[in-house]
Amino acid sequence: MANLVGGKRVDEPRDGARAAGGTGSPVGLHRVLSPAGVLPQAADRLDTDPRPWPDEVLIRIERLNLDAASYRQLHTEHGGDPAAIRAAVLEIVRTRGKMHNPVTGSGGMLVGTVAAAGPRSPLGLRPGDRVATLVSLTLTPLEITDGLARWDGRGEQVPADGHAILFARSVAAVLPPDLPVPLALAALDVCGAPALTRRVVGGYRDPVVAVLGAAGKSGSLALASARRAGARRLLGVVPDAAEAARLERSGLADAVVRADARDPVAVSAAVADAGGPADVTVVCVDVPGCEHGAILATAPGGTVVFFSMATSFPAAALGAEGLAADVTMLIGNGYVPGHAEMALDLLRSEPGVRDLFAARLEGDPGQ
């Protein structure tokens, strides 16, 4: 029986190179339609043809997980109108061949089932495997075929039909059978945060660690990871009483402090009053303008890790210079070896983390 996706045979060659058994670029250059010569993430538009090259994997998508900063921007721009948000996502995917928000520059990731795996794919995936992609939707060829009819537009997780393509250098994880898909997807979406937090915290002796946006998904994982990595004191920074109550119930932080992460003086003072300044500050807030507060809250010789896609890196660099702040600043790039396994282990073994994730999945669209 022919393997069909979107009415096309996915096992028949499209051109001479494919017919001759040639492979595409391992980083997906052959899928870039415009402009020529750039990597898929920087492209304006990608080729979404469902017939995989010999080193590609075709995914039949089941659910998208939009990046928190991207969803917040779309929600704000369209006044929370679900139909308008849905239409905006469809238009982005239709015109770009990927989910790449032009305002935030971010996308998200997805869950689906392997429909076809090229014989030269190094990813080790087989047809029928249910997987989560651990590379951004901003560089993943994507086509949606159901008009997002099952999505109400009210949250980051998006039921969808269609297909996506993984390259030879892509990363994906087979979904664990013991966790609900929405829960696993939420953790895998931010799995780079706890892994890099562990690496950074482990480089200090008995450090004080502050996490901005500590009651969110990446924030809660970062707290749990920092504890395991040897943090002496954990400070969780949240914006309001509801977030503070959730974080206090979780038991993940030694001190819960309320401050608007966009107010540098308030953040610095709150962290200092709770036992700071921090040796390591982790920023997991999905709104812009949090760079200077994180820098001021960090001790000389400390490290600031930015995990939010809302971060302005010029603002961070110039702000640190203007404040004469001797701090190392890192971009959380979302990939550290073993990051998926670590995040899922924290989700399974830390009740406080799981409770905070459950609260988010019940309808609070934060990171």
C-alpha positions in Angstrom: 0.0 0.0 0.0 1.3 3.4 -0.9 2.4 5.7 2.0 0.2 8.8 1.4 0.3 12.2 3.2 -1.7 15.1 1.9 -2.6 13.0 -1.2 1.1 12.5 -2.2 3.2 9.4 -2.0 5.9 10.1 0.5 8.1 7.2 -0.8 8.5 8.4 -4.4 11.4 10.6 -5.5 10.7 14.2 -6.3 13.8 14.9 -8.4 17.0 13.4 -9.7 19.0 13.9 -6.6 16.4 12.1 -4.5 16.0 9.4 -7.1 19.8 8.8 -7.1 19.7 8.2 -3.3 21.4 11.5 -2.5 20.8 13.1 0.9 19.8 16.6 1.7 21.8 19.0 3.8 21.9 17.7 7.4 20.9 21.2 8.6 18.1 21.6 6.1 19.5 24.0 3.5 17.7 22.1 0.7 14.4 23.0 2.3 15.0 26.8 2.2 13.0 28.5 -0.5 14.0 32.1 0.3 16.3 33.8 0.7 18.9 31.5 -0.7 22.0 30.6 1.4 20.5 31.0 4.9 19.8 28.3 7.4 16.1 27.3 7.9 15.7 29.3 11.1 16.7 32.5 9.3 14.6 31.7 6.2 11.5 33.6 5.1 9.9 30.4 3.8 10.6 26.7 3.8 9.6 23.8 1.5 7.0 21.6 3.2 6.8 18.8 0.6 5.9 15.7 2.6 8.1 13.4 0.6 11.2 13.0 2.8 14.8 12.9 1.6 16.8 9.8 2.5 18.1 11.4 5.7 14.8 13.1 6.7 11.9 12.0 8.9 8.3 12.8 8.2 6.1 13.5 11.2 2.3 13.4 11.2 1.6 16.1 13.7 -0.8 15.7 16.6 -0.2 18.8 18.7 1.8 22.0 18.6 3.2 23.7 21.7 3.6 27.4 21.0 6.4 29.2 22.7 5.1 31.1 25.7 6.4 34.5 24.4 4.9 33.9 21.0 1.5 32.9 22.4 1.4 35.9 24.8 2.3 38.3 21.9 -0.5 36.9 19.7 -3.0 36.9 22.6 -2.1 40.6 23.3 -2.2 41.7 19.6 -5.6 40.2 19.0 -7.2 41.1 22.3 -7.6 37.5 23.4 -10.0 36.8 20.5 -9.6 33.0 19.9 -10.7 33.1 16.3 -8.2 35.9 15.5 -5.4 34.1 17.3 -6.1 30.9 15.4 -6.2 32.7 12.1 -2.9 34.4 12.9 -1.1 31.1 13.5 -2.6 29.6 10.3 -1.4 32.6 8.3 2.1 32.4 9.7 2.4 28.7 8.9 0.8 29.1 5.5 3.1 32.0 4.4 6.3 30.8 6.0 6.1 27.0 5.8 6.9 26.9 9.6 5.6 28.4 12.8 7.9 31.4 13.2 6.3 34.4 14.9 7.7 37.4 13.0 7.3 39.6 16.1 8.9 37.5 18.8 11.1 35.4 16.5 10.1 32.3 18.4 8.0 29.2 17.6 7.6 26.2 19.9 7.7 22.5 19.3 5.4 19.6 18.5 4.2 16.1 19.2 3.4 13.6 16.4 3.9 10.1 15.0 6.7 9.1 12.6 5.0 8.5 9.3 8.2 7.7 7.3 11.9 7.6 8.1 14.5 7.9 5.4 17.0 5.0 5.2 19.9 7.4 5.9 18.3 9.3 8.8 20.7 9.2 11.8 17.9 9.9 14.3 17.0 6.3 15.1 13.3 6.8 14.7 10.9 4.3 13.1 7.4 4.6 11.6 4.9 4.5 14.4 7.1 6.1 17.0 5.3 8.8 18.9 7.7 11.6 19.4 8.2 15.2 20.6 10.5 17.3 18.5 13.2 19.1 20.5 14.0 21.6 17.9 12.2 24.9 17.3 9.2 25.2 15.0 11.0 28.3 13.6 13.2 25.9 11.6 10.9 22.9 11.1 9.0 22.6 7.8 5.4 22.5 8.8 2.0 22.2 7.0 -1.4 22.3 8.8 -4.3 20.6 7.0 -7.2 20.9 9.4 -7.5 24.6 9.8 -6.8 24.1 13.5 -10.5 23.3 13.9 -10.0 21.5 17.2 -8.1 24.4 18.9 -10.0 26.9 20.9 -7.2 29.5 20.7 -7.1 29.8 24.5 -3.8 28.2 25.3 -0.3 27.3 24.1 -1.1 23.6 23.3 -2.7 23.3 19.8 -4.4 20.1 18.6 -3.6 19.9 14.9 -3.4 17.7 11.8 -0.7 18.0 9.2 2.9 17.1 8.8 6.4 18.3 9.7 9.9 17.4 8.5 13.0 16.6 10.7 16.5 17.0 9.3 19.5 14.8 10.0 20.7 17.3 12.6 17.3 17.7 14.3 16.6 16.3 17.8 13.5 14.4 18.9 12.5 12.2 21.9 10.2 9.3 21.9 7.4 10.1 24.3 7.4 8.2 27.6 4.4 5.9 28.1 3.9 6.8 31.8 3.1 10.5 31.4 0.1 12.2 29.8 1.1 13.7 26.4 0.2 17.4 27.4 2.3 17.1 30.5 5.3 15.5 28.8 5.1 18.0 25.9 5.0 20.9 28.4 8.2 19.7 30.1 10.0 18.8 26.9 9.3 22.3 25.5 11.5 23.8 28.2 13.9 21.0 28.9 17.0 23.0 28.1 16.4 25.2 31.2 17.0 22.7 33.9 20.0 21.1 32.1 21.8 24.3 31.6 20.9 25.5 35.1 22.5 22.3 36.5 25.7 23.0 34.5 26.0 26.6 35.6 25.1 26.1 39.3 27.5 23.2 39.5 30.3 25.5 38.7 29.8 27.4 41.9 30.4 26.4 45.5 27.2 26.7 47.6 25.7 29.4 45.5 22.6 31.5 46.0 20.3 31.1 43.0 17.5 33.4 42.0 14.9 32.4 39.4 12.7 35.1 37.8 9.3 33.6 36.7 9.9 30.8 39.2 6.3 29.5 39.3 6.2 28.8 35.5 7.3 25.7 33.6 10.9 26.5 33.0 11.2 28.3 36.3 10.0 25.4 38.4 12.3 23.0 36.6 15.2 25.4 37.0 14.6 25.6 40.8 14.5 21.8 41.2 17.6 21.4 39.0 19.5 24.1 41.0 18.7 22.3 44.2 20.1 19.0 42.9 23.2 20.8 41.6 24.1 22.1 45.1 22.5 25.5 45.5 22.7 26.8 49.1 19.7 29.0 48.9 16.9 29.3 46.3 15.0 32.5 45.7 11.8 32.4 43.6 10.8 35.7 42.1 7.1 36.0 41.0 4.9 38.9 40.1 1.7 38.5 42.2 0.1 36.9 45.2 -1.5 34.0 43.2 1.9 33.0 41.8 3.5 33.3 45.2 0.9 31.1 46.8 1.4 28.4 44.2 5.2 28.5 44.5 5.1 28.4 48.3 2.9 25.3 48.2 5.3 23.6 45.9 8.2 23.9 48.4 10.7 24.4 45.6 12.1 27.7 46.8 13.7 28.7 50.2 12.2 32.2 49.8 9.4 33.4 47.6 9.6 37.1 46.7 7.1 39.3 44.9 8.5 41.8 42.4 7.7 42.9 38.9 10.6 41.5 36.8 10.5 44.6 34.6 11.3 46.9 37.6 15.1 46.6 38.0 15.3 48.4 41.4 12.4 46.4 42.8 13.9 43.1 41.7 17.3 43.9 43.0 15.9 45.0 46.4 13.7 42.0 46.7 16.4 39.5 46.0 18.8 41.3 48.4 16.2 41.3 51.2 15.7 37.5 50.7 19.4 36.6 51.0 20.9 37.9 47.7 22.5 39.0 45.6 22.4 35.9 43.6 25.5 34.0 42.3 23.3 32.7 39.5 20.1 34.3 38.2 17.9 32.4 35.8 15.4 34.4 33.8 12.3 32.5 32.8 9.8 35.4 32.3 8.0 35.5 29.0 7.6 39.3 28.8 10.2 41.9 27.6 12.1 44.3 29.8 13.5 41.9 32.4 17.2 42.2 31.5 18.3 45.0 33.9 16.6 43.6 37.0 18.3 40.3 36.5 21.7 42.0 36.1 21.3 44.1 39.2 20.2 41.1 41.3 23.4 39.2 40.4 26.6 39.5 42.4 29.9 40.5 40.8 31.4 37.4 39.2 28.0 35.8 38.9 26.1 34.5 36.0 22.8 35.4 34.4 21.1 32.8 32.2 18.4 34.1 29.9 15.8 31.5 28.9 13.0 33.8 27.8 12.5 34.4 24.1 11.3 37.8 25.1 14.9 38.8 26.1 16.5 41.7 24.2 20.1 40.7 24.0 21.3 44.2 23.0 19.5 45.6 26.1 21.2 42.9 28.3 24.7 43.6 26.9 24.4 47.4 26.9 22.7 47.4 30.3 25.4 45.4 31.9 28.0 47.7 30.5 26.1 50.8 31.7 25.7 49.3 35.2 29.4 48.4 35.3 28.2 44.8 36.1 30.9 42.2 36.1 28.6 39.3 35.2 28.6 36.5 32.7 25.5 36.3 30.5 24.4 33.2 28.8 21.7 32.5 26.2 19.8 29.3 27.0 19.9 27.7 23.6 17.5 24.9 24.4 19.9 22.0 23.8 22.2 20.3 26.3 22.9 16.6 26.0 20.5 14.6 28.1 18.2 17.5 28.6 15.0 15.6 27.8 15.6 12.7 30.1 16.6 15.2 32.9 13.4 17.2 32.6 11.1 14.2 32.6 12.9 12.8 35.6 12.3 16.0 37.5 8.7 16.0 36.5 8.3 12.4 37.7 10.2 12.8 41.0 9.5 16.3 42.2 5.8 16.7 43.3 6.2 20.5 43.5 7.2 20.7 39.8 4.4 18.4 38.7 1.8 20.4 40.7 2.9 23.7 39.1 2.8 22.1 35.6 -0.7 20.8 36.3 -1.8 24.3 37.3 -0.4 25.8 34.1 -2.1 23.1 32.0 -5.4 23.9 33.6 -5.5 27.2 31.8 -2.9 29.6 32.9 -0.8 30.3 29.7 2.5 31.3 31.2 6.0 29.8 30.8 
